[in-house]
Amino acid sequence: MKKPAARPLRRIVLLLLLSPALIHAQDFGAMFRNAASRAVGDTVTRTAYSVTTASIGKVVQGAMRPRNTEGKVLLYGTNSCGYCKKAAAYMSGKGIPFIERNIDADPSAKQEYDSYRTSGVPLLVFGSEILKGFNEQKIDELYARMPRDGKAPPAGPAIAQINAGDVLLPKLNNVAVLTGPEKTAERLGSLGKSEAAVYMGEESNGYYRVTTSAGEGWVDKLLVSRR
């Protein structure tokens, strides 16, 4: 009559044997859910990280652009992007017309951004060229050759045939005047939008030797035109 009592005992033993497997199954499920959550988070972050090294590229076919923005730079950024704020402040100070597109706050801006098939912010669009990241000199160079209202940028009257003594005007505000004909040269001063420089008849490495109110130095030939 005592034999039936063995069944509850077997059940208890069976539960004890199975409980580690059940615990591991729950742990595995939690691990899977956490991994999936991290994967989704990584995908979102991939489109929103700040680019620390600036690079120039071409606009891909099929990229979208909002209406009535011809002749203006498009700046795509996020709420937390510090380089985006630096790019906006720099272009404002240089008098470069631009439109900010916040991909965090505006779904249409996010759709446009995605159409460029790139990643990272800031993304600046200069006509048919793009700049990923923030770099002051690259912004100046790209804007200087960007089409205005569907036309090629003004190159200035016969800029390739200027002569010593010709007066040059900056295309942008605060064009750097350097102590030598290279990007790494020390900064001597700058040319405001209405300040003139006199060409000294020497060209080297894409720079003109000029005389300015700050002294004699060199300016990027793409950023000036003859008056």
Stockholm file with secondary structure:
# STOCKHOLM 1.0

chainA/1-227         MKKPAARPLRRIVLLLLLSPALIHAQDFGAMFRNAASRAVGDTVTRTAYSVTTASIGKVVQGAMRPRNTEGKVLLYGTNSCGYCKKAAAYMSGKGIPFIERNIDADPSAKQEYDSYRTSGVPLLVFGSEILKGFNEQKIDELYARMPRDGKAPPAGPAIAQINAGDVLLPKLNNVAVLTGPEKTAERLGSLGKSEAAVYMGEESNGYYRVTTSAGEGWVDKLLVSRR
#=GR chainA/1-227 SS CCGGGHHHHHHHHHHHHHHHHHHHHHHHHHHHHHHHHHHHHHHHHHTTCBCSSCEEEECCTTCCCCTTCTTSEEEEECTTCHHHHHHHHHHHHHTCCEEEEETTTCHHHHHHHHHTCCCSBCEEEETTEEEESCCHHHHHHHHHTSCBTTBCCCCCTTGGGCCTTCEEEESSTTEEEESSSSTTSCEEEEECTTCCEEEEEEEETTEEEEEETTEEEEEEGGGEEEC
#=GC SS_cons         CCGGGHHHHHHHHHHHHHHHHHHHHHHHHHHHHHHHHHHHHHHHHHTTCBCSSCEEEECCTTCCCCTTCTTSEEEEECTTCHHHHHHHHHHHHHTCCEEEEETTTCHHHHHHHHHTCCCSBCEEEETTEEEESCCHHHHHHHHHTSCBTTBCCCCCTTGGGCCTTCEEEESSTTEEEESSSSTTSCEEEEECTTCCEEEEEEEETTEEEEEETTEEEEEEGGGEEEC
//
